[in-house]
Amino acid sequence: MTPAISASDTFRRRLLGSEHLIGTFIKTPTCHSIEILGGVGFDFVVIDEEHAPFDRSAIDVGLLAARAAGTAGLVRVAQPTAANILSALDSGAAGVLVPHVSSPAKAKDIAEACRYRGGRRGFSNSPRAGGYGALSMWPHVDAADAATTVIAMIEDPEALDCIDAIVAVEGIDGIFLGRGDLTVALGADAMDAPAVRAAIERVTQAARAARKPICAMAGSTADAAALQALGVTAFIVASDQGFLRQAAAKALTDFAVLAA
């Protein structure tokens, strides 16, 4: 018996193949929004341990929901430690987004924490990732190394000085444009300020040269089109809470006419 092929198993191949992918952040530690978004047809969700109240149990349930809904479940880890990354991968994450990757050394440590062969990932085939023991040692190692997606978030000014070396690190599958953090760190007025645009162009140029896929958060279709022109192929749109707020605000406005 072997585990069925899931969206998690194909996400890395689709990302590396520069397919057009749409995902969203998950901020609410419950399975229901993930089931809804997967059912709608989102290619992936990113469980946000960094900026939302997720513990290991909630992440585990969220990743189970992603599998049930047929969408790839990734985790934005709060800390880039080997133990924290391992807990997400053992729970069946399709991959990780790692914040503040600001040096080649940090990128190398992260890549090694995510891989068995040539890396330092702690072995166990007993969790969900190994089919609860359905996969023996080496089939699990090969399957995990082939499917695990490692995305480095570039969101610090110091990363710009060594971006070519960061994107060249073996085992880093793609990069995420951290425009919000870069804007704050650079003291810019907005994400479209000249300094931020220059930083983004520098990062995307390096990623394209290294043939590494680029992921970014898009605020609108116009924003996404501009990012697409820079080489972005995977887009994160809003979050479960953002969608809830937008829909609720629209409904309240629509029904307010009845009180007039």
Secondary structure in CASP SS format (residue, H / E / C, confidence):
PFRMAT SS
TARGET T0000
AUTHOR 0000-0000-0000
METHOD secondary structure of the structure
MODEL  1
M C 1.00
T C 1.00
P C 1.00
A C 1.00
I C 1.00
S C 1.00
A H 1.00
S H 1.00
D H 1.00
T H 1.00
F H 1.00
R H 1.00
R H 1.00
R H 1.00
L H 1.00
L H 1.00
G C 1.00
S C 1.00
E C 1.00
H C 1.00
L E 1.00
I E 1.00
G E 1.00
T E 1.00
F E 1.00
I E 1.00
K C 1.00
T C 1.00
P C 1.00
T C 1.00
C C 1.00
H H 1.00
S H 1.00
I H 1.00
E H 1.00
I H 1.00
L H 1.00
G H 1.00
G H 1.00
V H 1.00
G C 1.00
F C 1.00
D C 1.00
F E 1.00
V E 1.00
V E 1.00
I E 1.00
D E 1.00
E C 1.00
E C 1.00
H C 1.00
A C 1.00
P C 1.00
F C 1.00
D C 1.00
R H 1.00
S H 1.00
A H 1.00
I H 1.00
D H 1.00
V H 1.00
G H 1.00
L H 1.00
L H 1.00
A H 1.00
A H 1.00
R H 1.00
A H 1.00
A H 1.00
G C 1.00
T C 1.00
A E 1.00
G E 1.00
L E 1.00
V E 1.00
R E 1.00
V C 1.00
A C 1.00
Q C 1.00
P C 1.00
T C 1.00
A H 1.00
A H 1.00
N H 1.00
I H 1.00
L H 1.00
S H 1.00
A H 1.00
L H 1.00
D H 1.00
S C 1.00
G C 1.00
A C 1.00
A C 1.00
G E 1.00
V E 1.00
L E 1.00
V E 1.00
P C 1.00
H C 1.00
V C 1.00
S C 1.00
S C 1.00
P H 1.00
A H 1.00
K H 1.00
A H 1.00
K H 1.00
D H 1.00
I H 1.00
A H 1.00
E H 1.00
A H 1.00
C H 1.00
R C 1.00
Y C 1.00
R C 1.00
G C 1.00
G C 1.00
R C 1.00
R C 1.00
G C 1.00
F C 1.00
S C 1.00
N C 1.00
S C 1.00
P C 1.00
R H 1.00
A H 1.00
G H 1.00
G H 1.00
Y H 1.00
G H 1.00
A C 1.00
L C 1.00
S C 1.00
M H 1.00
W H 1.00
P H 1.00
H H 1.00
V H 1.00
D H 1.00
A H 1.00
A H 1.00
D H 1.00
A H 1.00
A H 1.00
T C 1.00
T E 1.00
V E 1.00
I E 1.00
A E 1.00
M E 1.00
I E 1.00
E C 1.00
D C 1.00
P H 1.00
E H 1.00
A H 1.00
L H 1.00
D C 1.00
C C 1.00
I H 1.00
D H 1.00
A H 1.00
I H 1.00
V H 1.00
A C 1.00
V C 1.00
E C 1.00
G C 1.00
I C 1.00
D C 1.00
G E 1.00
I E 1.00
F E 1.00
L E 1.00
G C 1.00
R H 1.00
G H 1.00
D H 1.00
L H 1.00
T H 1.00
V H 1.00
A H 1.00
L H 1.00
G C 1.00
A C 1.00
D C 1.00
A C 1.00
M C 1.00
D C 1.00
A C 1.00
P H 1.00
A H 1.00
V H 1.00
R H 1.00
A H 1.00
A H 1.00
I H 1.00
E H 1.00
R H 1.00
V H 1.00
T H 1.00
Q H 1.00
A H 1.00
A H 1.00
R H 1.00
A H 1.00
A C 1.00
R C 1.00
K C 1.00
P C 1.00
I E 1.00
C E 1.00
A E 1.00
M E 1.00
A C 1.00
G C 1.00
S C 1.00
T H 1.00
A H 1.00
D H 1.00
A H 1.00
A H 1.00
A H 1.00
L H 1.00
Q H 1.00
A H 1.00
L C 1.00
G C 1.00
V E 1.00
T E 1.00
A E 1.00
F E 1.00
I E 1.00
V E 1.00
A E 1.00
S E 1.00
D H 1.00
Q H 1.00
G H 1.00
F H 1.00
L H 1.00
R H 1.00
Q H 1.00
A H 1.00
A H 1.00
A H 1.00
K H 1.00
A H 1.00
L H 1.00
T H 1.00
D H 1.00
F H 1.00
A H 1.00
V H 1.00
L H 1.00
A H 1.00
A C 1.00
END
